[in-house]
Amino acid sequence: MTFESPAAPSSADVPVDPAVAGMPPAQAPRSRQKAAPLTDTALKALKPRDKAYKVTDAAGLYVVVSPTGVKSFRYDYRHGVADSNPSKPGRWTLTIGRYEPGTPNRSDVDLQALEYGATLSLKDARALRDRASRQVAAGENPSKVKAVKRATDAEAGTFGAWAARYIAFKTDPKSGEEQWAESTAGYRISTYERLLKPVLAARRMGDITRRELAELFDQIKARNGPAPAVLARELVLVVFRYAMGRDEAIAVNPVEAIRRNSIATFAPRMRNLTRHELKTFFDALQRTQASATLRLALRFVLLTMVRKGEFIGATWKEINWERATWTIPA
């Protein structure tokens, strides 16, 4: 994660234009009078030069004009200690936003929700400068807060972030019938972690295409077999559906056009073991080298057809010996 730091242009490395700031050039080196605050007229009149230069406003706010003509509002402040010398205060520069002539002033309500880095009027820039100043006074570092939020916002729209939310939903007991069974959750989470996360987790949802998904499913089929490829398709499909139901910005599900039978089809298993074959199996089970406990457990699960988690989690209070019943709680 990269934080804005003193490496950004500051009063030490960006030349000041004293004429535009309100002081005659001849008086600038020896005059102690403060520069007049900027005006919209002065801002519009600033022209690019061969090198970036700085024009001060007030209370730490200034404008840097780049050689390409971009005008950005910046704010210098002190916070913490310097990395190179802990005995000195840390010097930071926050890029508040970018100036565009004609940008209207925002209302107080809009300013409260406005983030650093937007296109601003001079009045808006001063309001955000005041906010940053209050953050510094409260012990916060606005440059770090901005960087963390930018990284969080970038991550929030990725497939990995939505997959994590979907898995959390499907494993939450409060989801009711939507909750996965323990065995289902384990298998599907494992499939995501092994086959999908390394490739898709960092990708933004809107950037994932049908073509690359089709190629990914074909690769999984060739490497891991048809069943994992089909399951991978279903996971990507439902993650997109889950995200689309919660974010209107995600308008297309690229998996919808990739039919399941384009990956593999499976013939149903119609044949059941006969009673004689079942007896042969159970007789053979008794002769295996597994422990007696494991043989009994396997026999019990096959006879009752309960889920593994239900069997492992059973307690004696669930057994009614008089009625010869086992009541599995919800």
Secondary structure, DSSP 8 states (H G I E B T S, - for coil): -----TTS--TTTS-B-HHHHTS-TTTTTT---------HHHHHH----SS-EEEE-STTEEEEE-TT--EEEEEEEEEEE-SS-TTSEEEEEEEEEEE-TT-----HHHHHH--TTEEE-HHHHHHHHHHHHHHHHTT--HHHHHHHHHHHHHHHTBHHHHHHHHHHHHT-GGGGGGS--HHHHHHHHHHIIIIIHHHHTTSBGGG--HHHHHHHHHHHHHHH-HHHHHHHHHHHHHHHHHHHTT-TT----TTTTS-GGGT-----------HHHHHHHHHHHHTSSS-HHHHHHHHHHHHH---HHHHHT--GGGEETTTTEE----
